[in-house]
Amino acid sequence: MKSLLSFTKKEFMEHFRSAKIIILTGVFILFAIINPMIAKFTPVIIEMLSESMQGGMEITAGEVTAMDSWLQFIKNAPMALIVFMLLESSIFTKEYQKGTLVLTLTKGLKRHTVLISKTFVMLTLWTAEYFMCYGLTYLFNNILWDNTVAENLTFMALNWWILGVMAICLSVLFSVIAKNNILVLAGTGGVILGSYLIGSLPKIGDYMPTLLMNSNPVIYGLEEVSHYIPAIIIAVSISVISVIVSVPIFNKKHI
């Protein structure tokens, strides 16, 4: 346990030294600001376009509410996850390339300790940054409008968080298989894309983890929370299995 805590502390310090935490925090704060700002100024932009159009055509925008901002949050969530994965996909591979992991292991640190520590760091960062973004968006929306117009906001937020956890656990699996972060991203993205494409088939889509991306119906109150439970169970199962399978592969990997 002492070695696990020590290595985890080193990983967090490395993230501070490389400015990854600062970059991630800045990006997620930016998304939290963009969500309500786009909703707030969209009617102004539409009005300006209407005035500049020829032929007397008039475009009117409906009343802006917190719902518009939450829809923007859902649209921006994939981009936030992509930025996170781009920055974190090299958490294993950079050590393969620099040879620093060999030095760590020769000092007696167990391989599964390294894997658990790096996974924990990524999950902690994703959780902290994501819910910071969600919390700031909620605060701004409450100041500008009224969040009660949207239903099941916490559940919607958990959907995207779970999807992010699955992506991270898949990246851990591909990180112990591949030595290049491009391959890690390709493998992780390929599984998610495959889930999305399979999800377009009738009767199968309700079980695919990518169903969690489509949270619009649940905040409008058009879909029951229970509709997403099978997809959540499968996403969590994929996450757990990915990490479990990663352990024996990493133990046998030539570094």
C-alpha positions as CSV (number, residue, x, y, z in Angstrom):
1,M,0.0,0.0,0.0
2,K,2.9,2.4,0.8
3,S,4.4,1.8,-2.6
4,L,1.0,2.4,-4.3
5,L,0.5,5.7,-2.5
6,S,4.1,6.8,-3.2
7,F,3.8,6.0,-6.9
8,T,0.4,7.7,-7.1
9,K,1.8,10.8,-5.5
10,K,4.6,10.8,-8.1
11,E,2.0,10.5,-10.9
12,F,0.1,13.5,-9.7
13,M,3.3,15.5,-9.3
14,E,4.2,14.6,-12.9
15,H,0.9,15.9,-14.1
16,F,1.5,19.2,-12.2
17,R,5.1,19.5,-13.6
18,S,3.9,18.8,-17.2
19,A,1.1,21.3,-16.8
20,K,-1.5,18.7,-17.8
21,I,-3.7,19.5,-14.8
22,I,-3.5,23.2,-15.5
23,I,-4.4,22.6,-19.2
24,L,-7.3,20.3,-18.3
25,T,-8.7,22.7,-15.7
26,G,-8.5,25.6,-18.1
27,V,-10.3,23.5,-20.9
28,F,-13.1,22.3,-18.6
29,I,-13.6,25.8,-17.1
30,L,-13.8,27.1,-20.7
31,F,-16.5,24.6,-21.6
32,A,-18.4,25.5,-18.4
33,I,-18.4,29.1,-19.5
34,I,-19.2,28.4,-23.2
35,N,-22.3,26.3,-22.3
36,P,-24.4,29.2,-21.0
37,M,-22.7,31.9,-23.1
38,I,-23.7,30.2,-26.4
39,A,-27.2,29.8,-25.1
40,K,-27.3,33.4,-23.9
41,F,-26.1,35.0,-27.1
42,T,-27.6,32.7,-29.8
43,P,-30.8,34.9,-30.0
44,V,-28.6,38.0,-30.4
45,I,-26.7,36.4,-33.3
46,I,-29.9,35.2,-34.9
47,E,-31.4,38.7,-34.6
48,M,-28.3,40.2,-36.2
49,L,-28.5,37.7,-39.1
50,S,-32.2,38.5,-39.5
51,E,-31.4,42.2,-39.9
52,S,-28.7,41.5,-42.4
53,M,-30.8,39.3,-44.6
54,Q,-32.2,40.6,-47.8
55,G,-35.8,40.2,-48.9
56,G,-37.5,41.2,-45.7
57,M,-37.2,37.7,-44.2
58,E,-37.4,37.8,-40.4
59,I,-36.0,35.1,-38.1
60,T,-37.1,35.1,-34.5
61,A,-35.5,33.1,-31.7
62,G,-37.5,31.6,-28.9
63,E,-37.0,32.4,-25.3
64,V,-33.7,31.2,-23.9
65,T,-33.8,29.0,-20.8
66,A,-31.4,26.8,-18.8
67,M,-32.4,23.9,-21.0
68,D,-30.6,25.5,-24.0
69,S,-27.4,25.7,-21.9
70,W,-27.8,22.0,-20.8
71,L,-28.2,20.9,-24.4
72,Q,-25.0,22.8,-25.1
73,F,-23.3,20.9,-22.2
74,I,-24.3,17.6,-23.8
75,K,-23.0,18.8,-27.2
76,N,-19.7,19.8,-25.6
77,A,-19.2,16.7,-23.5
78,P,-17.7,14.6,-26.3
79,M,-15.2,17.4,-27.1
80,A,-14.2,17.6,-23.4
81,L,-13.7,13.8,-23.3
82,I,-11.7,13.9,-26.5
83,V,-9.4,16.6,-25.1
84,F,-9.0,14.6,-21.9
85,M,-8.1,11.4,-23.8
86,L,-5.6,13.2,-26.1
87,L,-3.7,14.5,-23.0
88,E,-3.9,11.2,-21.1
89,S,-3.4,8.6,-23.8
90,S,0.3,8.7,-23.4
91,I,0.4,8.1,-19.6
92,F,1.8,4.6,-20.2
93,T,3.4,4.9,-23.7
94,K,5.6,7.8,-22.9
95,E,7.2,5.7,-20.2
96,Y,7.8,2.8,-22.6
97,Q,9.5,5.2,-25.0
98,K,11.7,6.9,-22.4
99,G,12.5,3.7,-20.5
100,T,11.5,5.3,-17.2
101,L,9.2,2.5,-16.3
102,V,12.0,-0.1,-16.4
103,L,13.9,1.9,-13.8
104,T,10.7,2.0,-11.6
105,L,10.1,-1.7,-11.9
106,T,13.8,-2.6,-11.1
107,K,13.4,-0.8,-7.8
108,G,10.9,-3.5,-6.8
109,L,7.6,-1.9,-7.7
110,K,5.0,-4.4,-8.8
111,R,3.5,-4.1,-12.3
112,H,0.0,-4.3,-11.1
113,T,0.7,-1.4,-8.6
114,V,1.8,0.8,-11.6
115,L,-1.3,-0.1,-13.5
116,I,-3.7,0.5,-10.6
117,S,-2.0,3.8,-9.8
118,K,-2.1,5.2,-13.3
119,T,-5.7,4.1,-13.7
120,F,-6.6,5.7,-10.4
121,V,-4.9,9.0,-11.4
122,M,-6.8,9.2,-14.7
123,L,-10.2,8.3,-13.1
124,T,-9.6,10.9,-10.4
125,L,-8.7,13.6,-12.8
126,W,-11.6,12.8,-15.1
127,T,-14.0,12.9,-12.1
128,A,-12.7,16.1,-10.7
129,E,-12.5,18.0,-14.0
130,Y,-15.8,16.7,-15.3
131,F,-17.9,17.5,-12.2
132,M,-16.2,20.8,-11.9
133,C,-17.4,21.7,-15.3
134,Y,-20.9,20.3,-14.5
135,G,-21.0,22.3,-11.2
136,L,-19.9,25.5,-12.8
137,T,-22.5,25.1,-15.6
138,Y,-25.2,24.5,-13.0
139,L,-24.1,27.6,-11.1
140,F,-24.1,29.8,-14.1
141,N,-27.4,28.5,-15.3
142,N,-28.9,29.1,-11.9
143,I,-27.7,32.7,-11.9
144,L,-28.9,33.4,-15.5
145,W,-32.1,31.3,-15.6
146,D,-33.7,28.4,-13.6
147,N,-32.3,24.9,-13.6
148,T,-35.7,23.4,-12.7
149,V,-36.8,23.5,-16.4
150,A,-34.5,20.5,-17.0
151,E,-35.2,17.1,-15.4
152,N,-32.8,14.4,-14.2
153,L,-29.7,16.6,-14.4
154,T,-27.7,14.5,-12.0
155,F,-28.5,11.4,-13.9
156,M,-27.6,13.0,-17.2
157,A,-24.3,14.1,-15.8
158,L,-23.6,10.6,-14.5
159,N,-24.3,9.1,-17.9
160,W,-21.5,11.1,-19.5
161,W,-19.2,10.5,-16.5
162,I,-19.7,6.7,-16.8
163,L,-18.9,6.9,-20.6
164,G,-15.7,8.7,-19.7
165,V,-14.8,6.1,-17.2
166,M,-15.3,3.4,-19.8
167,A,-13.1,5.3,-22.3
168,I,-10.4,5.6,-19.7
169,C,-10.5,1.9,-18.8
170,L,-10.4,0.9,-22.5
171,S,-7.4,3.2,-22.9
172,V,-5.6,1.4,-20.0
173,L,-6.2,-1.9,-21.8
174,F,-4.9,-0.7,-25.1
175,S,-2.0,1.0,-23.3
176,V,-0.7,-2.3,-22.1
177,I,-1.1,-3.8,-25.5
178,A,0.3,-1.0,-27.7
179,K,3.5,1.1,-27.3
180,N,2.2,4.1,-29.2
181,N,-0.5,6.5,-27.9
182,I,-1.9,6.8,-31.5
183,L,-2.8,3.1,-31.3
184,V,-4.2,3.6,-27.9
185,L,-6.5,6.4,-29.1
186,A,-7.4,4.4,-32.3
187,G,-8.3,1.3,-30.2
188,T,-10.3,3.2,-27.7
189,G,-12.1,5.3,-30.3
190,G,-12.7,2.2,-32.4
191,V,-14.5,0.4,-29.6
192,I,-16.7,3.5,-28.9
193,L,-17.3,4.0,-32.7
194,G,-18.2,0.4,-33.0
195,S,-20.6,0.6,-30.1
196,Y,-22.2,3.7,-31.8
197,L,-22.6,1.9,-35.1
198,I,-24.0,-1.3,-33.6
199,G,-26.3,0.9,-31.5
200,S,-28.0,2.1,-34.7
201,L,-29.5,-1.4,-35.2
202,P,-33.0,-2.0,-34.1
203,K,-33.5,-3.4,-30.5
204,I,-29.7,-3.4,-29.9
205,G,-29.2,0.3,-29.4
206,D,-30.8,0.3,-25.9
207,Y,-27.9,-2.0,-24.7
208,M,-25.0,-0.1,-26.2
209,P,-22.9,2.1,-23.9
210,T,-23.1,4.9,-26.5
211,L,-26.8,5.3,-25.6
212,L,-25.5,7.3,-22.7
213,M,-24.5,10.0,-25.2
214,N,-28.2,10.6,-26.0
215,S,-29.3,12.3,-22.8
216,N,-31.6,14.9,-24.4
217,P,-34.8,12.9,-23.9
218,V,-34.0,12.3,-20.2
219,I,-33.6,16.0,-19.3
220,Y,-36.8,16.8,-21.3
221,G,-38.6,14.1,-19.2
222,L,-39.4,12.2,-22.4
223,E,-37.5,9.1,-21.4
224,E,-37.5,7.2,-18.1
225,V,-34.2,6.8,-16.3
226,S,-34.7,3.0,-16.3
227,H,-34.3,3.0,-20.1
228,Y,-30.6,3.7,-19.7
229,I,-29.9,1.1,-17.0
230,P,-28.9,-1.8,-19.4
231,A,-26.4,0.5,-21.2
232,I,-25.0,1.6,-17.8
233,I,-24.5,-2.0,-16.7
234,I,-22.7,-2.9,-19.9
235,A,-20.5,0.2,-19.8
236,V,-19.5,-0.5,-16.2
237,S,-18.9,-4.2,-17.1
238,I,-16.6,-3.2,-20.0
239,S,-14.7,-0.8,-17.7
240,V,-14.2,-3.5,-15.0
241,I,-13.3,-6.2,-17.5
242,S,-10.8,-3.9,-19.3
243,V,-8.9,-3.2,-16.1
244,I,-9.0,-6.9,-15.0
245,V,-7.7,-8.1,-18.4
246,S,-5.0,-5.5,-18.4
247,V,-3.3,-6.9,-15.3
248,P,-2.1,-10.2,-16.7
249,I,-1.3,-8.7,-20.1
250,F,0.8,-6.0,-18.4
251,N,2.5,-8.5,-16.2
252,K,3.7,-10.4,-19.3
253,K,4.5,-7.4,-21.4
254,H,8.1,-6.9,-22.5
255,I,9.1,-3.3,-21.6
